[in-house]
Amino acid sequence: MLLIIKRLWQVNWAEQWQYRANLLMYLLYWLVSPIIYLAVWTSIANQNGDVNGFTANDFTTYYMVLLICDQVTSNIVIHTFGYKIQDGSLSGELIKPIHPMLTNALINNIAFKTLSIIGFIPIWIALFFLFKPDFSNVALSGILLAIPAMIMGFFIGYLLSAAITALAFWTTRVYSIHEFYFALILLFSGQFVPLPLMPKLVQDIAQYLPFQLFLYYPIQLILGKLSTAQIIQGFASGVVWLGISMFLFNLVWRNGVKRYSAVGA
Amino acid sequence: MSHTITVEQLSKTYQVPEREGGFGAAVRSFFKRKYKDVKAVQQVDFKIEQGEIVGFLGPNGAGKTTTLKMLSGLLHPTGGKAEVLGFTPWELKPEYLRAMTLVMGQRNRLSWDIPAADSFLLNQAIYRIPDDEYKQTYKELDELLELDPLMKKPVRNLSLGERMKCEIAAGLLHRPKVLFLDEPTIGLDITGQVRIREFLREYNKRTGATILLTSHYMADVTALCERIIIIHHGQLKYDGGITDLSHKIAPFKLIGIMLTDADSHDLSKYGTPVQNEEDADKKYIQVKAEDVTRITSKLLAELPVHDITITDPPIEDVIEQAFNQ
């Protein structure tokens, strides 16, 4: 299995390099919204002194860390895999003795992210000098905790996106379903607005959804804003969601493959 | 004795959405979609022994590819059973997938953006092929298909024929026991076609692999297969030896002639006129094979012929004629 992963990595890494210009465009597109939220919120906080207790530096540090977490936990599987189900190019992968979505597509996503993180580093440094966040409260322990949390967030997000992508076995409208799902992420992950600034109801709902595990939870870990109880609670809910998303993905995939029509050649 | 491939009452019905053209129909179909059942394969039965090479023939849309897709596990049937090497194909068990191959079309096993060599190494890992066995197989494939010069170019820069060679090689690296080949020689020039045929025969002889192949070229089938299965409108029409088949199918030839003032001659007294859309400059008539020499000399003597060709009618037409009556 290790050799398979190594070779899959080599192939996908080479492939991503072929598309590096495309990848840079993707990266810039991906960064636009969080940078806008960062700029808007800090300028509002600067004018008013704070927003519900959030100072300008709170916003700056929040969004600067969010940019990193977003790079690590997001995925593009809907774009790299959805069309294969629809146009029949999945056929070649389906008859190979490895799982198409849990091996090749997964490693393809990781290769994409690795390369895009390399492109992201200089942008982040530039933003750092532009917005000058004060990270004096960040501790190493927070960062060390955030790493497994982000990896967990990535896998939950990947499996949920993969489950939605596999809906392409039933419908050709799978992209709009994913857009809706993406809107939920935007709202409940703490990207649009840091969760504590949301109405109480939204915060309560967010507690029961997996989306805060993608951004809000690892951000708070890095910024050292969580109590021990909250940290344990976050990891526990991550493990539960990992199980749920694996179950959901398997359910959709197993039933979907039965409907596959292998169109085209 | 157990068979390598057993197919019983295998059926596949596709549900195809359909609607009329126009705005009204588009709106109506938004609320209530109509589906039409297309019976691609209907209750097909056959058994194939280990080591057989069987030609799978039929006109376009007859259900050949659908059957191959079910046997390789890509499609779930709507009815019936199939067993290959003791596995139910559509369960997609890794042990089954490692023991068979499906070569179909142009873009299956190779990633387009990278050289074929990288995809080959990936397949080596995926199929768990030991290094020495991989090297040996690659050497054999290279001797027959001349792969070396193609290995380092990105696959998208290869020609159709070159890509097909790489696809076939990629599909055989793991030395499968069962080969499903859908049009394995399509896009290849004559030398390429002959090479692939020789290779498949050799592979079959050496490994005892079972091969089921479809082809548009009668030559593929006559060169390789002793047994033919014909399927038409999703139903099995013939299963037997190739020599018996040629008795069943009246042997015809196609004579194509280019004439000055083509429309003013009545060709029906020489043979049955046939349409050929690909070559509109020529007029085509179909004659019995035994009459070819006689009719050709008659044509040359009586008509202002510029050019004349004698060919075999397309395999589809022959089958259409033999089994559609």
Chai-1 contact restraints between the chains, C-beta under 6 A:
chainA,res_idxA,chainB,res_idxB,connection_type,confidence,min_distance_angstrom,max_distance_angstrom,comment,restraint_id
A,L3,B,A125,contact,1.0,0.0,6.0,A-B,restraint_1
A,I4,B,A125,contact,1.0,0.0,6.0,A-B,restraint_2
A,I4,B,I126,contact,1.0,0.0,6.0,A-B,restraint_3
A,R7,B,L121,contact,1.0,0.0,6.0,A-B,restraint_4
A,R7,B,L122,contact,1.0,0.0,6.0,A-B,restraint_5
A,R7,B,A125,contact,1.0,0.0,6.0,A-B,restraint_6
A,V11,B,S111,contact,1.0,0.0,6.0,A-B,restraint_7
A,V11,B,D118,contact,1.0,0.0,6.0,A-B,restraint_8
A,V11,B,L122,contact,1.0,0.0,6.0,A-B,restraint_9
A,A14,B,I114,contact,1.0,0.0,6.0,A-B,restraint_10
A,E15,B,D113,contact,1.0,0.0,6.0,A-B,restraint_11
A,E15,B,I114,contact,1.0,0.0,6.0,A-B,restraint_12
A,Q18,B,D113,contact,1.0,0.0,6.0,A-B,restraint_13
A,S91,B,L74,contact,1.0,0.0,6.0,A-B,restraint_14
A,G92,B,N108,contact,1.0,0.0,6.0,A-B,restraint_15
A,G92,B,R109,contact,1.0,0.0,6.0,A-B,restraint_16
A,L94,B,L74,contact,1.0,0.0,6.0,A-B,restraint_17
A,I95,B,S72,contact,1.0,0.0,6.0,A-B,restraint_18
A,I95,B,L97,contact,1.0,0.0,6.0,A-B,restraint_19
A,I95,B,L102,contact,1.0,0.0,6.0,A-B,restraint_20
A,K96,B,I126,contact,1.0,0.0,6.0,A-B,restraint_21
A,P97,B,P94,contact,1.0,0.0,6.0,A-B,restraint_22
A,P97,B,L97,contact,1.0,0.0,6.0,A-B,restraint_23
A,P97,B,R98,contact,1.0,0.0,6.0,A-B,restraint_24
A,I98,B,I126,contact,1.0,0.0,6.0,A-B,restraint_25
A,K258,B,H76,contact,1.0,0.0,6.0,A-B,restraint_26
A,A262,B,K69,contact,1.0,0.0,6.0,A-B,restraint_27
A,A262,B,L74,contact,1.0,0.0,6.0,A-B,restraint_28
A,A262,B,L75,contact,1.0,0.0,6.0,A-B,restraint_29
A,A265,B,G105,contact,1.0,0.0,6.0,A-B,restraint_30
